Amino acid sequence: MTPIQRATRIGLPGGAWLAVLGLCLYLRGAWSPLGAAVWGLLILASFVAWGAALSLALGRREVRGWGFHGTVGMALSIAFGGLLVLVHLVSVGMLVTYLAAGPLVWGTLWARVASAEPPVRWRDLPRRLLPRHRALWLYGGVLAVLFGVMLLQYLGSVPFMEFNTWDDNMAYREFVHQLLATGTLVESFSYRRIGSLGGQPLLQAFVLALSDRDRLHILDNGICALLMFGLAIGFRPRGS
């Protein structure tokens, strides 16, 4: 692998993520719901990148599916965010920087692994990517339809901002704003605060970092729904 090819492999994932981030910032001012939808997908992509990077760092090269990697990346993000909460460093800039670093770290590890493997020629890609059997084409079509349904589910979570009046709004909503405003949770000791340290407000803080309003349902009804779909269809045992 030439130095140019290696630099391209390293910079391509991070550069693509930053390019879409620029689009997200533009849409945030032009049409905020669409900007929020793009931002949620960027969060999901970063979770997948962090999970895949951790897998490569542990020496596991097999592809376990974007749903698996995204779930692992979400757990890793909660652990990292917990450290930020302890040192009062949760902020919009810190969260966005962490998310942007995911594709860059994955690209770096991916380039290192790819350099030890024989290069793939462009003319060989259709043969490697497209299924050869008719049953696989049917299976792929069904998955495409299901993915479309899940994408509609995700898009439906963006404008939905209704909340149950019986919810503990302090724990479910205000803790998120506290994290972004103060860098930590400032409420005194309580069981409600202990429960919030489980990661929910932190993950919601990722969403609100570049969202114009309380679009908290993007996490539960959107990102997590896509991850569950990815977990269901994305795992393939070795040799299958």
FIVEXGU-212251 format. One record per atom (N, C-alpha, C): atom name; residue number from 1; z, x, y; chain. Coordinates in steps of 0.001 Angstrom, whole numbers, plus 500000, padded with zeros to 6 digits. Example, Ala and Ser with C-alpha at 12.3 -4.5 7.8 and 13.67 -1.06 7.14 Angstrom:
// FIVEXGU-212251
SITE  at    i       z       x       y  ch
SITE   N    1  507800  513190  494310   A
SITE  CA    1  507800  512300  495500   A
SITE   C    1  507800  513200  496700   A
SITE   N    2  507080  512850  497750   A
SITE  CA    2  507140  513670  498940   A
SITE   C    2  507870  512900  500030   A
//
This chain:
// FIVEXGU-212251
SITE  at    i       z       x       y  ch
SITE   N    1  500000  500842  498805   A
SITE  CA    1  500000  500000  500000   A
SITE   C    1  500000  500877  501244   A
SITE   N    2  499071  500624  502137   A
SITE  CA    2  498970  501393  503369   A
SITE   C    2  500087  500995  504336   A
SITE   N    3  500396  501877  505313   A
SITE  CA    3  501436  501520  506299   A
SITE   C    3  501115  500238  507059   A
SITE   N    4  499835  499998  507346   A
SITE  CA    4  499458  498772  508068   A
SITE   C    4  499733  497544  507207   A
SITE   N    5  499384  497630  505918   A
SITE  CA    5  499649  496507  505029   A
SITE   C    5  501150  496256  504894   A
SITE   N    6  501907  497320  504801   A
SITE  CA    6  503360  497169  504682   A
SITE   C    6  503946  496539  505939   A
SITE   N    7  503504  497011  507115   A
SITE  CA    7  503997  496437  508369   A
SITE   C    7  503607  494965  508486   A
SITE   N    8  502415  494625  507998   A
SITE  CA    8  501980  493222  508045   A
SITE   C    8  502857  492357  507162   A
SITE   N    9  503163  492839  505965   A
SITE  CA    9  504014  492070  505055   A
SITE   C    9  505413  491890  505637   A
SITE   N   10  505913  492922  506320   A
SITE  CA   10  507252  492836  506892   A
SITE   C   10  507276  491871  508072   A
SITE   N   11  506283  491984  508942   A
SITE  CA   11  506313  491207  510181   A
SITE   C   11  505739  489813  510093   A
SITE   N   12  504933  489539  509054   A
SITE  CA   12  504261  488241  508986   A
SITE   C   12  505230  487069  508890   A
SITE   N   13  506218  487071  507981   A
SITE  CA   13  507119  485900  507925   A
SITE   C   13  507902  485694  509217   A
SITE   N   14  508479  486785  509745   A
SITE  CA   14  509242  486654  510976   A
SITE   C   14  508378  486275  512159   A
SITE   N   15  507170  486849  512234   A
SITE  CA   15  506270  486514  513326   A
SITE   C   15  505832  485066  513278   A
SITE   N   16  505546  484561  512072   A
SITE  CA   16  505160  483156  511936   A
SITE   C   16  506312  482239  512341   A
SITE   N   17  507529  482602  511942   A
SITE  CA   17  508698  481780  512296   A
SITE   C   17  508880  481749  513812   A
SITE   N   18  508746  482893  514464   A
SITE  CA   18  508911  482942  515917   A
SITE   C   18  507795  482192  516636   A
SITE   N   19  506587  482238  516077   A
SITE  CA   19  505481  481505  516683   A
SITE   C   19  505749  480005  516649   A
SITE   N   20  506236  479512  515519   A
SITE  CA   20  506565  478087  515422   A
SITE   C   20  507758  477759  516317   A
SITE   N   21  508680  478714  516477   A
SITE  CA   21  509799  478507  517396   A
SITE   C   21  509290  478301  518822   A
SITE   N   22  508289  479088  519226   A
SITE  CA   22  507697  478890  520541   A
SITE   C   22  507106  477500  520692   A
SITE   N   23  506426  477028  519631   A
SITE  CA   23  505898  475664  519640   A
SITE   C   23  507025  474648  519750   A
SITE   N   24  508117  474915  519044   A
SITE  CA   24  509269  474008  519080   A
SITE   C   24  509841  473912  520485   A
SITE   N   25  509976  475039  521171   A
SITE  CA   25  510518  475032  522531   A
SITE   C   25  509595  474288  523487   A
SITE   N   26  508290  474425  523285   A
SITE  CA   26  507346  473688  524122   A
SITE   C   26  507469  472188  523879   A
SITE   N   27  507522  471802  522604   A
SITE  CA   27  507625  470384  522272   A
SITE   C   27  508965  469800  522696   A
SITE   N   28  509980  470646  522763   A
SITE  CA   28  511302  470165  523186   A
SITE   C   28  511249  469577  524590   A
SITE   N   29  510402  470160  525445   A
SITE  CA   29  510260  469626  526786   A
SITE   C   29  509191  468563  526897   A
SITE   N   30  508134  468684  526066   A
SITE  CA   30  507028  467735  526149   A
SITE   C   30  507310  466448  525381   A
SITE   N   31  507826  466566  524177   A
SITE  CA   31  508119  465403  523336   A
SITE   C   31  509296  465780  522441   A
SITE   N   32  510483  465494  522885   A
SITE  CA   32  511699  466009  522250   A
SITE   C   32  511866  465606  520787   A
SITE   N   33  511537  464374  520343   A
SITE  CA   33  511697  464072  518914   A
SITE   C   33  510865  464985  518014   A
SITE   N   34  509611  465251  518400   A
SITE  CA   34  508781  466127  517591   A
SITE   C   34  509319  467556  517622   A
SITE   N   35  509823  467980  518775   A
SITE  CA   35  510434  469300  518853   A
SITE   C   35  511630  469423  517934   A
SITE   N   36  512459  468369  517867   A
SITE  CA   36  513611  468374  516966   A
SITE   C   36  513175  468399  515511   A
SITE   N   37  512092  467686  515188   A
SITE  CA   37  511588  467685  513811   A
SITE   C   37  511105  469076  513410   A
SITE   N   38  510388  469750  514305   A
SITE  CA   38  509924  471112  514016   A
SITE   C   38  511108  472056  513878   A
SITE   N   39  512117  471890  514719   A
SITE  CA   39  513291  472748  514642   A
SITE   C   39  514019  472572  513303   A
SITE   N   40  514128  471357  512824   A
SITE  CA   40  514754  471151  511521   A
SITE   C   40  514004  471847  510401   A
SITE   N   41  512671  471814  510450   A
SITE  CA   41  511875  472515  509433   A
SITE   C   41  512034  474027  509557   A
SITE   N   42  512210  474532  510769   A
SITE  CA   42  512463  475961  510946   A
SITE   C   42  513813  476356  510340   A
SITE   N   43  514810  475503  510492   A
SITE  CA   43  516106  475759  509866   A
SITE   C   43  515957  475817  508353   A
SITE   N   44  515233  474854  507800   A
SITE  CA   44  515001  474835  506355   A
SITE   C   44  514269  476097  505908   A
SITE   N   45  513236  476505  506638   A
SITE  CA   45  512491  477710  506283   A
SITE   C   45  513378  478939  506319   A
SITE   N   46  514272  479008  507284   A
SITE  CA   46  515173  480151  507365   A
SITE   C   46  516163  480156  506200   A
SITE   N   47  516683  478996  505830   A
SITE  CA   47  517565  478922  504670   A
SITE   C   47  516848  479423  503408   A
SITE   N   48  515598  478992  503235   A
SITE  CA   48  514821  479435  502074   A
SITE   C   48  514621  480954  502117   A
SITE   N   49  514323  481485  503302   A
SITE  CA   49  514107  482922  503441   A
SITE   C   49  515371  483709  503132   A
SITE   N   50  516512  483243  503634   A
SITE  CA   50  517765  483949  503344   A
SITE   C   50  518098  483895  501854   A
SITE   N   51  517866  482748  501213   A
SITE  CA   51  518124  482666  499776   A
SITE   C   51  517203  483559  498973   A
SITE   N   52  515914  483600  499336   A
SITE  CA   52  514971  484473  498642   A
SITE   C   52  515300  485943  498883   A
SITE   N   53  515749  486272  500110   A
SITE  CA   53  516129  487651  500417   A
SITE   C   53  517336  488076  499592   A
SITE   N   54  518308  487194  499443   A
SITE  CA   54  519477  487522  498628   A
SITE   C   54  519082  487732  497173   A
SITE   N   55  518165  486899  496683   A
SITE  CA   55  517689  487051  495313   A
SITE   C   55  517004  488406  495114   A
SITE   N   56  516166  488811  496065   A
SITE  CA   56  515504  490110  495965   A
SITE   C   56  516502  491249  496084   A
SITE   N   57  517497  491093  496954   A
SITE  CA   57  518502  492139  497118   A
SITE   C   57  519314  492346  495849   A
SITE   N   58  519467  491281  495067   A
SITE  CA   58  520203  491373  493799   A
SITE   C   58  519310  491806  492639   A
SITE   N   59  518035  492090  492951   A
SITE  CA   59  517126  492581  491928   A
SITE   C   59  516493  491522  491065   A
SITE   N   60  516531  490271  491491   A
SITE  CA   60  515942  489179  490715   A
SITE   C   60  514637  488770  491384   A
SITE   N   61  513521  489107  490737   A
SITE  CA   61  512206  488900  491332   A
SITE   C   61  511559  487579  490943   A
SITE   N   62  512077  486905  489920   A
SITE  CA   62  511418  485675  489501   A
SITE   C   62  511605  484591  490566   A
SITE   N   63  510591  483752  490678   A
SITE  CA   63  510622  482671  491657   A
SITE   C   63  511357  481477  491062   A
SITE   N   64  512426  481064  491669   A
SITE  CA   64  513216  479946  491171   A
SITE   C   64  512985  478670  491966   A
SITE   N   65  512058  478698  492909   A
SITE  CA   65  511750  477494  493663   A
SITE   C   65  512382  477513  495039   A
SITE   N   66  511685  476926  496008   A
SITE  CA   66  512186  476955  497380   A
SITE   C   66  513447  476113  497532   A
SITE   N   67  513612  475087  496692   A
SITE  CA   67  514829  474289  496767   A
SITE   C   67  516056  475094  496382   A
SITE   N   68  515918  475900  495322   A
SITE  CA   68  517026  476754  494888   A
SITE   C   68  517341  477798  495949   A
SITE   N   69  516300  478475  496439   A
SITE  CA   69  516518  479503  497448   A
SITE   C   69  517088  478897  498734   A
SITE   N   70  516618  477710  499115   A
SITE  CA   70  517132  477073  500319   A
SITE   C   70  518597  476701  500199   A
SITE   N   71  519003  476240  499016   A
SITE  CA   71  520401  475885  498804   A
SITE   C   71  521287  477120  498850   A
SITE   N   72  520831  478194  498212   A
SITE  CA   72  521584  479455  498275   A
SITE   C   72  521653  479967  499709   A
SITE   N   73  520529  479865  500434   A
SITE  CA   73  520521  480297  501821   A
SITE   C   73  521444  479470  502696   A
SITE   N   74  521552  478170  502423   A
SITE  CA   74  522479  477326  503172   A
SITE   C   74  523919  477766  502920   A
SITE   N   75  524253  478044  501659   A
SITE  CA   75  525601  478515  501343   A
SITE   C   75  525890  479851  502025   A
SITE   N   76  524899  480747  502025   A
SITE  CA   76  525068  482029  502703   A
SITE   C   76  525274  481828  504203   A
SITE   N   77  524577  480870  504783   A
SITE  CA   77  524706  480591  506210   A
SITE   C   77  526091  480045  506542   A
SITE   N   78  526646  479232  505651   A
SITE  CA   78  528001  478723  505867   A
SITE   C   78  529002  479871  505842   A
SITE   N   79  528835  480799  504898   A
SITE  CA   79  529741  481946  504819   A
SITE   C   79  529642  482806  506077   A
SITE   N   80  528423  483069  506528   A
SITE  CA   80  528239  483858  507742   A
SITE   C   80  528801  483116  508954   A
SITE   N   81  528552  481819  509031   A
SITE  CA   81  529067  481034  510146   A
SITE   C   81  530582  480985  510167   A
SITE   N   82  531208  480976  508977   A
SITE  CA   82  532664  481009  508927   A
SITE   C   82  533229  482258  509578   A
SITE   N   83  532542  483380  509373   A
SITE  CA   83  532971  484619  510030   A
SITE   C   83  532819  484512  511546   A
SITE   N   84  531733  483870  511995   A
SITE  CA   84  531540  483687  513433   A
SITE   C   84  532633  482801  514027   A
SITE   N   85  533040  481774  513272   A
SITE  CA   85  534106  480895  513754   A
SITE   C   85  535406  481676  513917   A
SITE   N   86  535703  482572  512980   A
SITE  CA   86  536952  483331  513031   A
SITE   C   86  537019  484230  514253   A
SITE   N   87  535875  484765  514669   A
SITE  CA   87  535867  485691  515815   A
SITE   C   87  535348  485026  517088   A
SITE   N   88  535233  483700  517076   A
SITE  CA   88  534856  482916  518262   A
SITE   C   88  533476  483309  518783   A
SITE   N   89  532514  483481  517904   A
SITE  CA   89  531186  483929  518318   A
SITE   C   89  530084  482916  518008   A
SITE   N   90  530436  481687  517693   A
SITE  CA   90  529405  480674  517462   A
SITE   C   90  528781  480302  518802   A
SITE   N   91  527481  480417  518901   A
SITE  CA   91  526767  480057  520121   A
SITE   C   91  525330  479745  519756   A
SITE   N   92  524613  479142  520694   A
SITE  CA   92  523212  478822  520448   A
SITE   C   92  522418  480095  520182   A
SITE   N   93  522623  481112  521009   A
SITE  CA   93  521890  482364  520835   A
SITE   C   93  522178  483039  519510   A
SITE   N   94  523449  483045  519101   A
SITE  CA   94  523816  483687  517837   A
SITE   C   94  523209  482938  516647   A
SITE   N   95  523260  481614  516673   A
SITE  CA   95  522724  480838  515559   A
SITE   C   95  521206  480984  515456   A
SITE   N   96  520522  480936  516601   A
SITE  CA   96  519069  481090  516580   A
SITE   C   96  518683  482498  516119   A
SITE   N   97  519422  483514  516558   A
SITE  CA   97  519150  484891  516127   A
SITE   C   97  519336  485040  514625   A
SITE   N   98  520398  484442  514096   A
SITE  CA   98  520624  484505  512652   A
SITE   C   98  519484  483844  511884   A
SITE   N   99  519055  482673  512349   A
SITE  CA   99  517970  481979  511654   A
SITE   C   99  516670  482772  511737   A
SITE   N  100  516392  483384  512881   A
SITE  CA  100  515173  484177  513032   A
SITE   C  100  515205  485420  512165   A
SITE   N  101  516407  485958  511907   A
SITE  CA  101  516520  487176  511092   A
SITE   C  101  516198  486914  509623   A
SITE   N  102  516354  485671  509163   A
SITE  CA  102  516112  485372  507751   A
SITE   C  102  514714  485728  507288   A
SITE   N  103  513651  485212  507929   A
SITE  CA  103  512294  485576  507509   A
SITE   C  103  512008  487073  507639   A
SITE   N  104  512591  487719  508656   A
SITE  CA  104  512362  489155  508824   A
SITE   C  104  512987  489953  507687   A
SITE   N  105  514213  489609  507310   A
SITE  CA  105  514876  490300  506197   A
SITE   C  105  514127  490056  504900   A
SITE   N  106  513715  488812  504685   A
SITE  CA  106  512961  488525  503463   A
SITE   C  106  511639  489285  503446   A
SITE   N  107  510935  489334  504584   A
SITE  CA  107  509674  490066  504644   A
SITE   C  107  509852  491538  504339   A
SITE   N  108  510953  492133  504815   A
SITE  CA  108  511222  493541  504549   A
SITE   C  108  511433  493798  503066   A
SITE   N  109  512262  492959  502422   A
SITE  CA  109  512513  493134  500989   A
SITE   C  109  511281  492808  500166   A
SITE   N  110  510534  491805  500591   A
SITE  CA  110  509318  491422  499876   A
SITE   C  110  508297  492553  499914   A
SITE   N  111  508165  493216  501070   A
SITE  CA  111  507227  494339  501180   A
SITE   C  111  507636  495481  500267   A
SITE   N  112  508929  495717  500138   A
SITE  CA  112  509399  496793  499259   A
SITE   C  112  509088  496491  497801   A
SITE   N  113  509290  495237  497400   A
SITE  CA  113  508998  494860  496017   A
SITE   C  113  507496  494863  495761   A
SITE   N  114  506723  494350  496717   A
SITE  CA  114  505277  494258  496541   A
SITE   C  114  504616  495624  496493   A
SITE   N  115  505228  496618  497152   A
SITE  CA  115  504637  497955  497150   A
SITE   C  115  504664  498604  495770   A
SITE   N  116  505557  498129  494895   A
SITE  CA  116  505646  498685  493551   A
SITE   C  116  504789  497933  492545   A
SITE   N  117  504070  496918  492992   A
SITE  CA  117  503220  496128  492110   A
SITE   C  117  501765  496337  492474   A
SITE   N  118  500846  496125  491525   A
SITE  CA  118  499422  496267  491843   A
SITE   C  118  498989  495237  492874   A
SITE   N  119  498135  495615  493823   A
SITE  CA  119  497709  494677  494867   A
SITE   C  119  496902  493516  494291   A
SITE   N  120  496997  492391  494962   A
SITE  CA  120  496256  491195  494558   A
SITE   C  120  495015  491074  495429   A
SITE   N  121  493865  490964  494803   A
SITE  CA  121  492627  490819  495553   A
SITE   C  121  492456  489367  495980   A
SITE   N  122  491861  489180  497174   A
SITE  CA  122  491699  487835  497707   A
SITE   C  122  490872  486951  496783   A
SITE   N  123  489864  487520  496130   A
SITE  CA  123  489017  486697  495265   A
SITE   C  123  489746  486240  494013   A
SITE   N  124  490894  486865  493715   A
SITE  CA  124  491671  486465  492543   A
SITE   C  124  492692  485377  492857   A
SITE   N  125  492926  485092  494140   A
SITE  CA  125  493956  484123  494499   A
SITE   C  125  493678  482707  493978   A
SITE   N  126  492442  482175  494105   A
SITE  CA  126  492224  480820  493558   A
SITE   C  126  492525  480721  492074   A
SITE   N  127  492171  481745  491335   A
SITE  CA  127  492420  481714  489889   A
SITE   C  127  493906  481743  489582   A
SITE   N  128  494693  482423  490419   A
SITE  CA  128  496127  482542  490157   A
SITE   C  128  496919  481339  490675   A
SITE   N  129  496438  480712  491737   A
SITE  CA  129  497195  479644  492370   A
SITE   C  129  496829  478252  491874   A
SITE   N  130  495564  478029  491558   A
SITE  CA  130  495125  476692  491181   A
SITE   C  130  495313  476469  489687   A
SITE   N  131  495783  475291  489295   A
SITE  CA  131  495954  475005  487869   A
SITE   C  131  494615  474887  487161   A
SITE   N  132  494604  475247  485885   A
SITE  CA  132  493366  475232  485106   A
SITE   C  132  493198  473957  484293   A
SITE   N  133  494295  473296  483961   A
SITE  CA  133  494224  472126  483084   A
SITE   C  133  494273  470837  483900   A
SITE   N  134  493614  469816  483387   A
SITE  CA  134  493539  468536  484088   A
SITE   C  134  494919  467909  484226   A
SITE   N  135  495779  468078  483236   A
SITE  CA  135  497118  467509  483311   A
SITE   C  135  497914  468141  484449   A
SITE   N  136  497703  469423  484700   A
SITE  CA  136  498407  470079  485793   A
SITE   C  136  497916  469582  487146   A
SITE   N  137  496615  469268  487223   A
SITE  CA  137  496100  468690  488458   A
SITE   C  137  496757  467333  488727   A
SITE   N  138  496924  466516  487667   A
SITE  CA  138  497585  465228  487814   A
SITE   C  138  499042  465413  488225   A
SITE   N  139  499695  466358  487594   A
SITE  CA  139  501092  466650  487936   A
SITE   C  139  501206  467092  489391   A
SITE   N  140  500288  467947  489833   A
SITE  CA  140  500298  468393  491220   A
SITE   C  140  500053  467251  492193   A
SITE   N  141  499181  466315  491818   A
SITE  CA  141  498933  465163  492680   A
SITE   C  141  500164  464289  492833   A
SITE   N  142  500876  464069  491721   A
SITE  CA  142  502106  463269  491780   A
SITE   C  142  503138  463949  492674   A
SITE   N  143  503265  465272  492523   A
SITE  CA  143  504214  466006  493360   A
SITE   C  143  503830  465927  494834   A
SITE   N  144  502525  465967  495113   A
SITE  CA  144  502073  465869  496505   A
SITE   C  144  502445  464514  497101   A
SITE   N  145  502292  463453  496315   A
SITE  CA  145  502659  462120  496797   A
SITE   C  145  504164  462041  497050   A
SITE   N  146  504952  462557  496107   A
SITE  CA  146  506400  462531  496264   A
SITE   C  146  506841  463358  497467   A
SITE   N  147  506184  464499  497656   A
SITE  CA  147  506520  465324  498808   A
SITE   C  147  506188  464592  500108   A
SITE   N  148  505097  463845  500116   A
SITE  CA  148  504760  463044  501292   A
SITE   C  148  505821  462010  501589   A
SITE   N  149  506343  461384  500535   A
SITE  CA  149  507407  460393  500714   A
SITE   C  149  508660  461054  501290   A
SITE   N  150  509004  462227  500756   A
SITE  CA  150  510185  462927  501252   A
SITE   C  150  509976  463402  502690   A
SITE   N  151  508753  463762  503033   A
SITE  CA  151  508476  464168  504405   A
SITE   C  151  508645  462991  505358   A
SITE   N  152  508231  461806  504933   A
SITE  CA  152  508461  460604  505736   A
SITE   C  152  509959  460323  505872   A
SITE   N  153  510705  460559  504791   A
SITE  CA  153  512158  460421  504855   A
SITE   C  153  512731  461377  505894   A
SITE   N  154  512214  462606  505905   A
SITE  CA  154  512688  463586  506878   A
SITE   C  154  512358  463143  508308   A
SITE   N  155  511122  462725  508523   A
SITE  CA  155  510716  462308  509866   A
SITE   C  155  511508  461098  510331   A
SITE   N  156  511882  460222  509399   A
SITE  CA  156  512690  459069  509761   A
SITE   C  156  514097  459432  510195   A
SITE   N  157  514582  460601  509767   A
SITE  CA  157  515935  461014  510143   A
SITE   C  157  516000  461554  511559   A
SITE   N  158  514842  461900  512139   A
SITE  CA  158  514836  462523  513471   A
SITE   C  158  515206  461521  514569   A
SITE   N  159  514560  460361  514679   A
SITE  CA  159  514919  459433  515766   A
SITE   C  159  516158  458602  515480   A
SITE   N  160  516658  458625  514238   A
SITE  CA  160  517797  457788  513866   A
SITE   C  160  519087  458426  514388   A
SITE   N  161  519733  457799  515370   A
SITE  CA  161  520958  458348  515971   A
SITE   C  161  522073  457309  516027   A
SITE   N  162  522093  456404  515068   A
SITE  CA  162  523171  455428  514991   A
SITE   C  162  524276  455978  514094   A
SITE   N  163  525519  455681  514459   A
SITE  CA  163  526661  456171  513701   A
SITE   C  163  527605  455019  513406   A
SITE   N  164  528288  455126  512289   A
SITE  CA  164  529243  454096  511897   A
SITE   C  164  530426  454110  512855   A
SITE   N  165  530772  452946  513381   A
SITE  CA  165  531878  452878  514339   A
SITE   C  165  533216  453229  513709   A
SITE   N  166  533290  453185  512370   A
SITE  CA  166  534545  453505  511687   A
SITE   C  166  534615  454975  511290   A
SITE   N  167  533589  455736  511599   A
SITE  CA  167  533621  457167  511285   A
SITE   C  167  534634  457889  512170   A
SITE   N  168  535123  459023  511662   A
SITE  CA  168  535970  459904  512467   A
SITE   C  168  535050  460726  513364   A
SITE   N  169  534717  460174  514519   A
SITE  CA  169  533736  460822  515382   A
SITE   C  169  534207  462178  515899   A
SITE   N  170  535515  462363  516005   A
SITE  CA  170  536023  463665  516444   A
SITE   C  170  535630  464744  515455   A
SITE   N  171  535834  464465  514173   A
SITE  CA  171  535517  465464  513155   A
SITE   C  171  534019  465539  512895   A
SITE   N  172  533329  464411  512993   A
SITE  CA  172  531920  464396  512595   A
SITE   C  172  530992  464824  513715   A
SITE   N  173  531391  464576  514973   A
SITE  CA  173  530484  464854  516090   A
SITE   C  173  531062  465836  517102   A
SITE   N  174  532312  465610  517517   A
SITE  CA  174  532846  466436  518598   A
SITE   C  174  533115  467871  518167   A
SITE   N  175  533463  468077  516891   A
SITE  CA  175  533678  469443  516436   A
SITE   C  175  532410  470280  516591   A
SITE   N  176  531255  469657  516430   A
SITE  CA  176  529989  470378  516576   A
SITE   C  176  529839  470892  518002   A
SITE   N  177  530118  470026  518961   A
SITE  CA  177  530010  470424  520363   A
SITE   C  177  531073  471463  520727   A
SITE   N  178  532258  471371  520119   A
SITE  CA  178  533282  472380  520348   A
SITE   C  178  532814  473755  519869   A
SITE   N  179  532199  473785  518710   A
SITE  CA  179  531712  475063  518179   A
SITE   C  179  530723  475706  519130   A
SITE   N  180  529767  474934  519630   A
SITE  CA  180  528741  475487  520502   A
SITE   C  180  529281  475826  521882   A
SITE   N  181  530321  475113  522332   A
SITE  CA  181  530848  475343  523677   A
SITE   C  181  531883  476455  523723   A
SITE   N  182  532690  476585  522671   A
SITE  CA  182  533799  477539  522701   A
SITE   C  182  533655  478667  521688   A
SITE   N  183  532749  478533  520733   A
SITE  CA  183  532589  479559  519714   A
SITE   C  183  533463  479373  518505   A
SITE   N  184  534356  478383  518520   A
SITE  CA  184  535247  478136  517394   A
SITE   C  184  535751  476700  517491   A
SITE   N  185  536708  476339  516636   A
SITE  CA  185  537328  475021  516688   A
SITE   C  185  538666  475157  517386   A
SITE   N  186  538824  474462  518507   A
SITE  CA  186  539995  474664  519343   A
SITE   C  186  541113  473666  519054   A
SITE   N  187  540842  472683  518215   A
SITE  CA  187  541891  471694  517923   A
SITE   C  187  543019  472364  517158   A
SITE   N  188  544231  471910  517394   A
SITE  CA  188  545378  472462  516681   A
SITE   C  188  545308  472109  515203   A
SITE   N  189  546222  472668  514425   A
SITE  CA  189  546192  472511  512970   A
SITE   C  189  546208  471042  512575   A
SITE   N  190  545322  470667  511658   A
SITE  CA  190  545302  469317  511104   A
SITE   C  190  544459  469342  509845   A
SITE   N  191  544671  468347  508984   A
SITE  CA  191  543861  468261  507772   A
SITE   C  191  542404  467981  508102   A
SITE   N  192  542182  467276  509209   A
SITE  CA  192  540819  466990  509638   A
SITE   C  192  540095  468291  509976   A
SITE   N  193  540781  469215  510633   A
SITE  CA  193  540168  470491  510991   A
SITE   C  193  539915  471330  509747   A
SITE   N  194  540839  471303  508795   A
SITE  CA  194  540637  472046  507551   A
SITE   C  194  539393  471547  506829   A
SITE   N  195  539224  470213  506778   A
SITE  CA  195  538040  469665  506148   A
SITE   C  195  536770  470066  506861   A
SITE   N  196  536833  470171  508173   A
SITE  CA  196  535654  470538  508944   A
SITE   C  196  535259  471991  508711   A
SITE   N  197  536216  472827  508341   A
SITE  CA  197  535893  474218  508069   A
SITE   C  197  535079  474367  506789   A
SITE   N  198  534850  473264  506068   A
SITE  CA  198  534031  473334  504872   A
SITE   C  198  532572  473602  505157   A
SITE   N  199  532134  473469  506399   A
SITE  CA  199  530772  473848  506727   A
SITE   C  199  529943  472771  507385   A
SITE   N  200  530365  471505  507311   A
SITE  CA  200  529551  470430  507867   A
SITE   C  200  529310  470594  509364   A
SITE   N  201  530335  470771  510203   A
SITE  CA  201  530064  470949  511637   A
SITE   C  201  529235  472189  511926   A
SITE   N  202  529416  473224  511133   A
SITE  CA  202  528643  474438  511362   A
SITE   C  202  527161  474207  511088   A
SITE   N  203  526847  473545  509990   A
SITE  CA  203  525449  473240  509688   A
SITE   C  203  524860  472300  510738   A
SITE   N  204  525668  471358  511210   A
SITE  CA  204  525189  470473  512262   A
SITE   C  204  524999  471226  513575   A
SITE   N  205  525781  472290  513778   A
SITE  CA  205  525603  473105  514978   A
SITE   C  205  524253  473812  514958   A
SITE   N  206  523778  474194  513774   A
SITE  CA  206  522428  474751  513672   A
SITE   C  206  521405  473744  514200   A
SITE   N  207  521582  472480  513828   A
SITE  CA  207  520632  471448  514241   A
SITE   C  207  520700  471212  515745   A
SITE   N  208  521926  471093  516283   A
SITE  CA  208  522077  470784  517700   A
SITE   C  208  521802  471976  518603   A
SITE   N  209  521644  473166  518023   A
SITE  CA  209  521393  474354  518844   A
SITE   C  209  520156  474174  519716   A
SITE   N  210  519112  473546  519167   A
SITE  CA  210  517887  473332  519940   A
SITE   C  210  517436  471880  519883   A
SITE   N  211  518378  470969  519741   A
SITE  CA  211  518059  469542  519786   A
SITE   C  211  518534  468968  521111   A
SITE   N  212  517818  467984  521592   A
SITE  CA  212  518128  467428  522901   A
SITE   C  212  519275  466431  522853   A
SITE   N  213  519524  465805  521697   A
SITE  CA  213  520557  464785  521584   A
SITE   C  213  521283  464963  520257   A
SITE   N  214  522204  464038  519946   A
SITE  CA  214  522984  464126  518716   A
SITE   C  214  522146  463696  517516   A
SITE   N  215  521194  464505  517161   A
SITE  CA  215  520325  464190  516015   A
SITE   C  215  520934  464786  514739   A
SITE   N  216  522181  464391  514456   A
SITE  CA  216  522907  464967  513330   A
SITE   C  216  522358  464516  511990   A
SITE   N  217  521650  463380  511960   A
SITE  CA  217  521128  462891  510687   A
SITE   C  217  519983  463766  510167   A
SITE   N  218  519460  464653  510999   A
SITE  CA  218  518429  465581  510525   A
SITE   C  218  518961  466430  509386   A
SITE   N  219  520257  466751  509430   A
SITE  CA  219  520840  467582  508369   A
SITE   C  219  520990  466803  507073   A
SITE   N  220  521748  465711  507101   A
SITE  CA  220  522058  464985  505867   A
SITE   C  220  520848  464259  505297   A
SITE   N  221  520200  463453  506129   A
SITE  CA  221  519094  462623  505651   A
SITE   C  221  517759  463344  505636   A
SITE   N  222  517677  464514  506262   A
SITE  CA  222  516422  465230  506357   A
SITE   C  222  516401  466523  505569   A
SITE   N  223  517068  467545  506083   A
SITE  CA  223  517038  468875  505449   A
SITE   C  223  517612  468830  504044   A
SITE   N  224  518782  468204  503894   A
SITE  CA  224  519409  468160  502566   A
SITE   C  224  518588  467327  501585   A
SITE   N  225  517938  466274  502070   A
SITE  CA  225  517086  465476  501189   A
SITE   C  225  515904  466305  500690   A
SITE   N  226  515308  467091  501561   A
SITE  CA  226  514206  467959  501136   A
SITE   C  226  514690  469014  500148   A
SITE   N  227  515884  469551  500365   A
SITE  CA  227  516423  470546  499434   A
SITE   C  227  516683  469929  498058   A
SITE   N  228  517188  468709  498035   A
SITE  CA  228  517401  468040  496755   A
SITE   C  228  516075  467829  496033   A
SITE   N  229  515041  467466  496775   A
SITE  CA  229  513719  467322  496171   A
SITE   C  229  513226  468668  495652   A
SITE   N  230  513437  469730  496422   A
SITE  CA  230  513033  471051  495976   A
SITE   C  230  513791  471507  494743   A
SITE   N  231  515066  471171  494656   A
SITE  CA  231  515838  471517  493467   A
SITE   C  231  515320  470786  492233   A
SITE   N  232  514891  469550  492433   A
SITE  CA  232  514424  468745  491299   A
SITE   C  232  513093  469228  490745   A
SITE   N  233  512204  469718  491601   A
SITE  CA  233  510843  470040  491143   A
SITE   C  233  510519  471531  491204   A
SITE   N  234  511395  472332  491817   A
SITE  CA  234  511014  473709  492100   A
SITE   C  234  511404  474727  491063   A
SITE   N  235  512354  474422  490176   A
SITE  CA  235  512832  475437  489244   A
SITE   C  235  511909  475529  488038   A
SITE   N  236  511531  476764  487712   A
SITE  CA  236  510713  477021  486516   A
SITE   C  236  511347  478177  485757   A
SITE   N  237  511779  477975  484513   A
SITE  CA  237  512328  479081  483737   A
SITE   C  237  511291  480192  483557   A
SITE   N  238  511788  481376  483301   A
SITE  CA  238  510896  482522  483110   A
SITE   C  238  509982  482280  481907   A
SITE   N  239  508714  482577  482120   A
SITE  CA  239  507736  482451  481050   A
SITE   C  239  507103  481088  480956   A
SITE   N  240  507500  480128  481814   A
SITE  CA  240  506910  478791  481745   A
SITE   C  240  505649  478725  482575   A
//
